[in-house]
């Protein structure tokens, strides 16, 4: 018996994926190691929660994976963001190569 593989189901609305990507970009762009001193009351956990809010409907295993990744992307300026973008797009059903976007 031959079976045809089926793609992963769409777990994320495209607008939620784009919102998460935008929020991570804003937080990563505005982060610097001295931010807690320069902006009293700021916390990485608040930025992380804001970035992850559009992904709240994901299954727990995907959400936990994104939480760890987003934390790294915010505080590590040299982190490679391409895998994160690809994963977001794949969960929204968009499997185009990044250079086609």
Residue pairs with C-beta under 8 A, 6 or more apart in sequence:
7 93
7 95
8 90
8 91
10 91
10 92
10 93
11 57
11 58
11 59
11 62
11 91
11 92
12 55
12 57
12 58
12 88
12 91
12 92
13 92
14 92
14 93
14 94
15 54
16 54
16 55
16 57
16 92
17 54
17 88
17 89
17 91
17 92
17 94
19 54
20 51
20 52
20 54
20 55
20 66
20 70
20 88
21 85
21 88
23 50
23 51
23 53
23 54
24 51
24 70
24 73
24 74
24 81
24 84
27 47
27 48
27 50
27 51
27 74
28 73
28 74
28 77
28 81
31 44
31 47
31 74
31 75
32 38
35 42
36 42
36 43
44 71
44 74
44 75
47 74
48 67
48 70
48 71
48 74
51 70
51 74
52 63
52 66
52 67
52 70
55 62
55 63
55 66
56 63
58 66
58 91
62 91
66 87
69 84
69 87
70 84
72 79
73 79
73 81
73 84
82 98
85 98
86 98
89 95
89 96
